[in-house]
Amino acid sequence: MDKQHTTAFRVGLTGGIGCGKSTVADLFAARGASVIDTDHIAHSLTAAGGAAMPALLAEFGPAFADAGGALDRPKMRALVFDDPGAKARLEAILHPRIRDAALAAAAAATGSYVMFAVPLLIESGNWRERVTRVLVIDCPENIQISRVMARNGLPEAQVKAIMATQVPRQIRLAAADDIICNDAGIDALAPKVERLHNFYLTFSAKMIGLRSHRL
């Protein structure tokens, strides 16, 4: 695959907790997209020996490392949930590193196009300018809640509290170029992904043609 083809067209995939972003990303990857998951990058940065750990421990103290030397994620989650200042300090450390790693991965991608999976794409501000189109994975809020309760074993009140920290559903939908409604299981989801994947291939090919014409 021509590297110029891969990097010219970039999709930003996002959605609220429990909407099925990872499932959809996997379906696009199976069809040839280069999926770059910023959550996976964040986990790598905060694993034992991760590139962000020295700065995190310098900022928050050694108590925020677990017994294995990785970031104590539950402890950090509890801190930033109640302290907006701590959240801003955490993001100041992680977000630039996540961005740089994601863009480096995109530059090396060999798929038919690049898809960034970014849970907080709308909230993070300048991610929008890095992608050609925004794809939002959506489902009714009651389905979000039931999925997260089943997956993570969290009580309903805690799931709702997490959802309240994310951008409201209607704002997310208003920012979308494309929307996949994931409310009926994998059998209904796959054809939607297939149609949108084919659209992205066509869109990407047109972009390459336009770029080539300008050269």
N, C-alpha and C positions, 0 to 999 in steps of 0.2 A: 504493500500500500504506500502510495506517495505520501511522504511526511507532510507536505503542504496541504494535501487533501485532509489529513487527519486533524491538523491544528486549525484550519480555517473556520470550521463550524463547531461551535461549542454549545452544549445544552447544560443549563443549570437545573438540576432536579431537586425539588424540596417538597415539604409537606409537614403537617403536624405530627406529633407523636402518635404512633399507632395507626397511621394511614397506610403503611406498607411500602415505604420508600425503598427499603433494602430488597424486598421481593421484586419490585418493579426494576430496580437497578440490575438485579441478577438476570432478569429476562432480557433487558437491553444488551447486557454483556454477552449473553448466549447468542445474540444475533450479530455480534461483531463490533459493538461500540466499545471504546476504551473508557471504562468507568473508573473514576477517581473519587474515592469515598473519603471525605474529610474527617469523618468519625474514626475511620481506620488510621488515618494519619495522626490524629490526636492521641489515639491509644498508643501508637508507636512512640510518639514524642514523650509520653508520660509513663512508659514502661521502665522497668529497671534498666538503668544505663541510657535512657532516652535523652535526646538532645535538649529537651526543655527542662529536665529535672534539676540541673544545677541552679538555673534561674528561679525555678519554682521554690526550691528549698531555701534559697537565699531570701526570697520575698516572704514566704509564709512560715518558714522554720522547719527543722527536721521532723517535727511531729506529724507533718503531712506526708511523710513517706510510710508505706506499710512495711511489714517485716521483710519483704523481699526486695525493697528498695524502689518499688514503683510508687506512683502517686496514690495516696489513700483516697480513692474517688468518692466513697460515701462521706468521708469526713469533709472533703473539699466541697462536695455538693451541698452538704448541710450548711457550711459556712456561707457560700455565695448565695444560697437561697434566701438567707435573712439579711445579707449585707451587700447592698449594691456597690459599695466601694471595693469590697473584696472581689466581687464579680468583674469589675472594671480592671483591677490589677491582674487578675487571672487572664482575662482576654488580651490585655496588653502584652503578655508574655506569649500566649499560645497563638493568637490569630495571625501575627506576621509569619510565624514559623509554619503554620498550617498553609497559609497562602503560598509561601515560597516553595514548599514541598509539592503542593498541588500543581503549581505552574511548571515546576521542573518535570513532574510526571507527565503533564500534558505535552510538553515539548518533546518528550521521548516516546509518546504514544504511537502505536502502529495500527490502531483500529480504524473502522470506517468513519468515525467521528468521535469527538471527546464528549463525555458526559460527567460533569462534576455533581456528585451527590453531596448536597450541603444542607443539613437540617435547618440552619438558621440563615439561609440565603437572603430572605427578605429583611430580616432583622440586622444582618451584618453590613448593610449599606452598599459598599462598593463592589460586592460580588456581581451585582446586576450588570455593571459595565464590562465585566470580563466574559460574559456569555452572549451568544447570539439570540437564544430563546430561553425562556423560563418555563419549565414543566412542573406543574403542581400536582401531587398525588393527593386526592381528596376522598373523604368519606364522612358520613354524618357523625356528629360528636358522640352520640351514644355508642356507636361502633368503636370509635377511638378508645373510649373509656373501657369498654368490655375487653377489647384486645389487650390493652396494656395491663389491666388487672390480671388477665389470664397468663400473659407472658412473663410479667415481672413480679407477680404476687403482691401487688400494691393495693392498698385500700382505695375505694373510689374517691375519697376526699383528697388523697395525695395525688392521684392522677389528675383530678380537676385543678389542683394547685399548680402542677407542672404545666398543664395546658394554659393556665392563666398567665404564665410567664412568657408564652410564645405569642407571636403576632396573631390577632384575631383571624378566624377562618375567612371572613369576607374580605379582609385586606389582602390576605395571601392570594385568594382567588382573583382579586382585582389586578394583582401584579402578574398574573399568569399569561403567557402566550398560548400555552397548551395545558389541558387539564385531563387527567385520567381519574375517573371515579372508581375507587377500589372498594366496592361494597358487596361483592357477590362471589368472592373466591377466585382461585387461580384459573379455573376453566373460563370464566368470563373475562379475566384480566389479560390472558395471553393474546387474544385477537386484537384487543385495544393497543397493546404494545406493538404488535406486528404492524398494524396500520400506521401508527405514529413513527415507527422505525423506518418504514418505507418512505414516508413523507420527509423524514430527516435526511435520508439518503438523497432524495431528489433535491431538497433544499441545499444540501452540502455541495452537490454537483453543480448547481446553478451558481453558488458563491465562487467556486473554483473557476468557473467560466468567466464570471465578471472580473475576478482578480486577474486572470490571465489576459483578458482583453485590455486591462489598464496598464499592463507592463510594457 
